[in-house]
Amino acid sequence: MWAILSDPRKKKNGWNKDEFFKTGEAEVEWLMDYVGSLPLKIPRREALDFGCGVGRVTQALCKYFNHCCGVDIAGSMIRLADEYNQYRDRCHYYVNEAEDLQIFSDNHFDFIYSNIVLQHMEPEYSKRYIEEFIRILKMGGLAVFQVPSEPIVVGEGPVQIDSFKADITVTVASLTVEADEKITINVNVTNGGLLTWPAEASTKYPIRLGNHWLSSKGEILQIDDGRVGIIETVKPSQSVELLLSVRAPKETGDYLLELDMVREHIAWFKDRGSNTVCIPVRVTGRAASLDNSTENPIGAHRDGSPPTEEAAIEMYCIDKTVVIDTITSASGKVVDVHEYGSAGPNYISFLYCITK
């Protein structure tokens, strides 16, 4: 699971299975909302999860489509995907080591999805798979996939890193609360960058204040809990007061409540070099059992931090113009393209939505 979502905080079997699969549910819930905002309607019959791993996203897609397929190059991943499959009659997994998708016929799928997969292939192969997406996509269907465009060099390139700088301050030094108690915190946030933050109603990717729950040693326990958006634009050096409501952990003990800003579906500010604030929280009262199946899932933006050196995975980029040329040359049509932060803070990455 860590090889799929290589969050450094989840090394050494740190992923809980239920928590891991809930990240897929959160990702697909956002994905379906996003697809619903596009100017076309797709049938909900056949879907493909390309690079499915152990079925984290495939299982979630089964809630939206009649039949789902997952394909991966690793037989070990597919064996686990079959083991975790909750939709035996509607979900099937395939090992595919070929450089194409000839296991599927032309015009087969209504929907194709691939995230944090093509980035690990040399461009000659990933471009071929993009062409294959178009071949096996039904007329009027939709393929959504992510590819990094280039590494980020601070101060260079089209991504303006200064838009991800915030100064966060709170008046409370620490908190003592009861287990599962609702907490509301007054937070002052200053735009520390050079670009104006847009009002929430004026952008598809709003800037919001969010939180993480950490152990007293700084280990991640829950990626996010609460969110509060910016109602009006915030110019550089301007500040805004925000009230963030979160819920205390269900087990007693000492925790850290980390506050950070997030550009929804792009990146947490911390991932782009901004500072966060951590409030020590002591949770008292009767301990409640922690049911992993009810934990809040990780948000739609996944931590795409690169793996550590002992398990490094090659990263490859394709310039956005080359991707679009590949799409159009294969008779595909671009519906939407936007920056998408799943490749991590070191890369400019785009999500492509195409049809034919």
N, C-alpha and C positions, 0 to 999 in steps of 0.2 A: 504493500500500500504506500509505503514511503517512496518507493521508486516511481510511483505514479504522481503523488502529490508530495514533492520533496521539500516539505517544510522542515527546516533544520531543527525545529522544536519537537518534531515527531520521530526523530531517529530512534533506532534500537527498539523497534516494535511499539512505538509511541501511539500509533493510531488505534483507536477503538473501532471495531467493525461498524457498529451502528452509527457512530459519529462520522466515519469515513463515507458511508453511503448517504448520510444526510447532506453532505456537501454536494453530492450529485443531484439530490432533490432540489436544493436551493439553486443550483446552477441552471437546472432545466426549468424551474419555475420562472426565473428571470428570463431565460431564453424564450419561453413561450409567450411571455408578456411582450418581449421585444419583437418577436415574429408577428404577434397580433397587431403591432403598431405599423407594420409595413403595408404598402399599398397593394397587397395581393392576399388571397385566401388560398390555403393549400388543403387538400384532402388529408385526413388523419388515418390513412390506411397503413402504408409501409414506411418504416424509418430505418436508417442505418447509422450506427455509431462507429465511426472509423477510428481505429486505435483504441479499442474499448477497454483494454486492460482487464480488470476483474469484473467489469460490468457496472461500475459506479454510476455512469450516466445512462447506460442502456436500460437498467432497471427503472430509473426515473422516467425515461421516455415511454415506457410501457403504460404509464398512467395517461398518456395523451394519444397514443397510436394503437391501432388494432394489432399490429405485428411489428416486432423490432428485431433487427439483426445487429450483432456486434462482431467485428472482425479485428484480429490482432496478429502480429507476427510471432508472438511468443506462445508456444503451446502450454507453458506453465501458467500463464495468465488465463488462457481459455479454460483450463481445467478448473481453476478456482472460480471463474465466472460461472461455469456450469454448476459448481457446488453451491454458489450463492443465488442461483436463479430462482426467483419466486414466481415466475410466469412461464412455466414449462411449455405450455401449449401455444404461447404467443411470443416467445423470445428464444432465439437460437443464436449460438455463437460458432464462429468459424476461424480456424487457423489459416492464414494466408501469407505465404512466404514469397509469392510472385511479385513482380514489379508492376502489376496491373491488378484489375479487379474482374478478371474474366470469369470468376466463380459466379458473377451476377450478370444477368442479361441486360440488354439495352432497355432504357425506359422502365426501370424496375421500381425505383423508390420515389415516394412523394416528398421525403425529407431526408437530408444527409447532414450529419453534424460531426465536426472534428475540432478539438481544442487541445493545445499543448502536445500535438503529435507530429505534424509536418515539420515543426522546428527542429526535430531530431534526425531529419533525413537530408542528405545532400540534395541541392536544388534540382538536379536532373531527375531524381526520383519523385520529389514532392510535386514538381510541375506535371509529371506524368500522372500522378494520382489526381491532381486537380482536373486534368483532362478526362480522367476516368469518372470523376464525380459527375461531370456533365453528361457523359455517355450513358450512365446508368440512372440518371435523373429523369423522371417523367416530364413531359411537357407541362409547364405550369407549376412544377414542383420547386422546391427551394433547398439549396445547399448552403450551409453556414460553416465557415472554417476560419481558423486563425493561423497567421504566419507572421513572424517577426520581419521587419523591413531592414533594420540596421541597429548596430549597437549604439547606445547613448554615450556621447562624450559631453561631459558637463561644459556648458557654455557654447556648444556647437550644435548644429542640426536643427530640425524643425520643432523638436520638443523643447519647450521653454521650462526648464527645471524650476525657475523661480516661481512658477505658479503653484508649486507644491511646498510652500514654506509658511508655517504658522507658528505663532507664539501663543501658547496656551497657559493660562494661569487660573488658579483656584484659591479661595480664601481659607478653605479647610485644610489642616495639616494631616489629619487622620480621622478615621471614622470607626465607631463601634456600633454594630447593628445586629439584629436578630436574623437567624437563618431564613432565607427566602423573603426577606423584607424588601419592599420597594424603596428605592433611594432616589432622591432628586437633588441634583448638584447644580449650583450656579457656576457657570464657566465663562471666563472672559477669553475671547479668541481675537488675536490681531493678525491681519494679513501681512505676513512678513516678506512677501514676494514683490514682484514688479508688475504683476497683472491683476486686473480687477476680478474678483470672484463674482460670478453671475448669481442672480436671484434664482431660487429653486424653480420657480414657475417658468423660467425662460430658457431652460436647458434640459436635454435628455440625460445629462450626466451631472447631477447636482453635487455640490460640495456640502458635506454634512459632518457634524461632530458625532463620533462613535466611541466605543470602548472595547477593551479586551480584559478578561479576568485572568490574572496570573497567580501562580503560587508565590509564597513569600520569598522564594529563591529566583523568581522571575520566569519560571517555566509556564508556557501557555496552557491554560485550562479551557478557555472558551474564547473563540475568536471575536465574537461580537454579541451584544445584548440589546443595547438601545441605540437610537439614532435621533438626531434633531437637525433639521435643515436650516439654511440661511434664507430668510424671507426676502430681504432686500440686498442689492449689490453691496459689496464691501471693497472699497478701493484700497490700494496699497497703503499701509500704515494705519488704516482705519481698524477700529475694534468693534466687536459685537458681543452682547451678552446672550448666552444660550442656557436654557434649562434642560439638562439631560436626565432622563429617568431610566434607571436600570434596576435589576433585581439581584439581591445578594445571593451568593451560593447557598445551596441547601445543606451543606455540611459545615459544622463549626470549625473554626481555625483561623489562621492568619493568611491574608491574601493581599494582592496588589491590584488596584483598579487603575488600568492604564487608559488614558484619554488620548485620542488621536483624531485628526481630520481625515476624511476619505473623499476622493472624487469617484463617485459611484461607477463601478464597472471599469474603472481605469487603474487606480492605485490608491493604497493608503499613503498618506503623506510621509510616514516613517520610512516606507520603502524607497522614497525619493530623497531621503536625507534630512527630513524635518525632525525636530525634537518632539517627544511626547511628555506627558506628565503622569506620574504614578502616585496614587494615594494609598497609603497603608490602610487596610480594612480588617478589623477583627470581627468575626462572625460568632455570636454567642447564641444561647437558647438551645432548645432541643434539636438534636441533629436529625435531619430527615434523610432517608435513603436516597442516594443519587442514582436516578434511573437514566442511564445513558440514552435510552430511546426517546427521552423528552428534552434532551439538551437542545438549545438553540443551534441550528446548523451554521456552519461557516457561510458568510455572505457570498453574493454572486461573484465578487472579485476574489479570486483565489490567490494565496501567496505563491507567486511563481519564483521565489528566490532560488538561485541556482544551487544544485547539490554541492556538498562539500567535496574537497579534492579526492577523498578516498573513494567516492562513488560518482565522479564527474561524468556527465553525459554531454556529448557533443551538441553544440547549438549552431544552426545554420539560418541565414537570413536570405530573403528574396525581396528586392526592391519592389515597392508597391506598383510602380508602372509596369514592371515585368510580370507581376501576378495578373494585373488587369489585361495585359496583352495576351497572356496565356489563356485567360478566360474567353476573351473575344475571339481569339484564333480557333478555339474549340467550339464556336457558335454558342457560347454562353452569354448571358446578359447580366450586368452588374445592377443589383437592386439598391445596395447600400454598402458603404465602407466607412468604418470609424476606428479610431484608436482604441485598443483593448489591451489592458495591462497584464494579461495572464502569463506573458513570457518573463515577467519579473521586472525589477527596477532598472536593469542594465540594458534593456532593449526597447526600441520603438516597435510596437506590434499592432497589427490591424486585424479586425474581424471583417470578413468578406461575406456578403449575402448575394447569392447568384441564382438565376433561374434560366430557363431556356424555352 
